[in-house]
Amino acid sequence: MQVKLDASLGSDEKFVGIQSLIPNQPQCTGAGEIVRRLHACSLCVRQGYEELERQLKEVFKERSNILRQLSKTSRELDGIKVNLQSLKNDEASAKSDVQKLLELGKKQREEMKSLQEAFQKQLNEAAEKAEKQQATINFLKTEMERKSKMIRDLQNEQLDGTWGFCLPTELLVSGQ
């Protein structure tokens, strides 16, 4: 039961207001009656205080639960912050790694291009050298064939007797 007294009421009106809280009590004016009503009023006030105390305990219990929940939520948020920072660090590390890989790939492509150019140059030089060697071989082969033909022609003339002198065969074979 809640007791509310209006501060604007006078003391007699307050008493009458309290009287109305006591059920089935005839109004009387004796001192014993006043003591009994004051006792009833104090019981009423005590009940009001007990009710307030109970409500206050509930409020503090709810407050404690809310504080525990807030503490738990705060710890969870701290964990989320740590995870988020870790993710940011991982992302930055991954970006750095990717950048390094891209730079390494570019450097390797440049090195491969340089090596390819060097190999192409060596290949061209080798082809040119092979061409020169082949030309030299062809020249020597042609010269050898020409000299061999000359030797045969000379030998055939010698056998025909058109020559007046005789060359030793060793000289003809050796090409001197």
C-alpha positions in Angstrom: 0.0 0.0 0.0 1.4 3.3 -0.9 0.8 6.4 1.1 0.9 9.8 -0.6 0.3 12.9 1.3 -0.2 16.2 -0.5 2.1 18.9 1.0 -0.5 21.5 0.2 -2.9 20.0 2.8 -3.0 21.2 6.3 -2.2 18.9 9.3 -5.9 18.1 10.0 -6.6 17.3 6.4 -3.5 15.0 6.4 -4.9 13.2 9.4 -8.2 12.8 7.7 -6.4 11.5 4.7 -4.6 8.9 6.8 -7.9 8.0 8.5 -9.3 7.1 5.1 -6.5 4.6 4.7 -7.6 2.6 7.7 -10.6 0.4 6.5 -13.8 0.1 8.4 -12.8 2.3 11.3 -15.4 4.6 12.7 -14.2 8.2 13.3 -13.6 9.0 16.9 -11.9 11.7 18.8 -10.5 10.0 21.9 -6.7 9.9 22.8 -6.7 6.0 22.6 -8.3 6.2 19.3 -5.6 8.7 18.1 -2.8 6.3 19.4 -4.4 3.4 17.7 -4.7 5.3 14.5 -1.1 6.5 14.8 -0.1 2.9 15.3 -2.0 1.9 12.2 -0.5 4.8 10.3 3.0 3.8 11.5 2.3 0.2 10.3 1.2 1.6 7.0 4.4 3.8 6.7 6.5 0.7 7.8 4.8 -1.3 5.0 5.6 1.5 2.6 9.2 1.5 3.7 9.4 -2.3 3.4 7.9 -2.0 0.0 10.4 0.7 -0.9 13.2 -1.4 0.5 12.1 -4.4 -1.6 11.9 -2.3 -4.7 15.3 -0.7 -3.9 16.8 -4.3 -3.6 15.2 -5.2 -6.9 16.6 -2.0 -8.5 20.1 -2.8 -7.2 19.8 -6.4 -8.3 18.8 -5.2 -11.8 21.6 -2.7 -11.7 24.1 -5.4 -10.8 22.8 -7.6 -13.6 23.1 -4.6 -16.0 26.6 -3.9 -14.8 27.6 -7.5 -15.2 26.1 -7.5 -18.7 27.9 -4.2 -19.5 31.1 -5.7 -18.3 30.6 -8.8 -20.4 29.7 -6.7 -23.4 32.8 -4.5 -22.8 35.0 -7.5 -22.7 33.4 -8.8 -25.9 33.9 -5.4 -27.5 37.6 -5.4 -26.4 37.9 -8.9 -28.0 36.3 -7.6 -31.2 38.7 -4.6 -31.2 41.7 -6.9 -30.8 40.4 -9.2 -33.6 39.7 -6.2 -35.8 43.2 -4.8 -35.2 44.6 -8.2 -36.0 42.6 -8.4 -39.2 43.8 -4.9 -40.1 47.4 -5.9 -39.4 46.9 -9.1 -41.4 45.4 -7.1 -44.3 48.3 -4.7 -44.2 50.8 -7.6 -44.1 49.0 -9.3 -47.0 49.0 -6.1 -49.0 52.7 -5.7 -48.3 53.4 -9.3 -49.3 51.4 -8.9 -52.5 53.3 -5.7 -53.3 56.6 -7.4 -52.7 55.5 -10.3 -54.9 54.4 -7.9 -57.7 57.8 -6.1 -57.5 59.6 -9.5 -57.5 57.6 -10.6 -60.5 58.4 -7.4 -62.3 62.1 -7.8 -61.5 62.1 -11.4 -62.7 60.3 -10.4 -65.9 62.9 -7.7 -66.6 65.7 -10.2 -65.8 64.1 -12.8 -68.1 63.8 -10.2 -70.9 67.4 -9.3 -70.4 68.5 -13.0 -70.5 66.3 -13.5 -73.5 68.0 -10.6 -75.3 71.4 -11.9 -74.3 70.6 -15.4 -75.5 69.2 -14.0 -78.8 72.4 -12.0 -79.3 74.5 -15.1 -78.6 72.3 -17.1 -81.0 72.6 -14.5 -83.7 76.4 -14.4 -83.2 76.5 -18.2 -83.3 74.4 -18.3 -86.4 76.6 -15.7 -88.0 79.7 -17.6 -87.0 78.2 -20.8 -88.4 77.4 -19.0 -91.6 81.0 -17.8 -91.9 82.3 -21.3 -91.1 79.9 -22.8 -93.6 81.1 -20.3 -96.2 84.7 -21.1 -95.4 83.9 -24.9 -95.6 82.2 -24.3 -99.0 85.1 -22.2 -100.2 87.7 -24.8 -99.1 85.5 -27.6 -100.6 85.3 -25.7 -103.9 89.0 -25.0 -103.9 89.8 -28.6 -103.1 87.5 -29.7 -105.9 89.1 -27.2 -108.3 92.6 -28.3 -107.3 91.6 -32.0 -107.5 90.3 -31.3 -111.0 93.5 -29.6 -112.0 95.5 -32.5 -110.7 93.3 -35.0 -112.6 93.6 -32.9 -115.7 97.3 -32.8 -115.3 97.5 -36.5 -114.7 95.3 -37.1 -117.8 97.5 -34.9 -119.9 100.6 -36.7 -118.7 99.1 -40.0 -119.6 98.1 -38.7 -123.0 101.7 -37.7 -123.5 101.0 -34.1 -124.2 103.6 -33.2 -121.7 107.2 -33.3 -122.4 108.3 -34.0 -119.0 107.1 -36.2 -116.1 106.1 -35.1 -112.7 106.4 -37.6 -109.9 103.1 -38.9 -108.7 103.8 -37.9 -105.1 103.9 -34.3 -106.1 100.7 -34.6 -108.0 98.8 -36.2 -105.1 100.2 -33.8 -102.5 99.1 -30.9 -104.6 102.6 -29.2 -105.1 
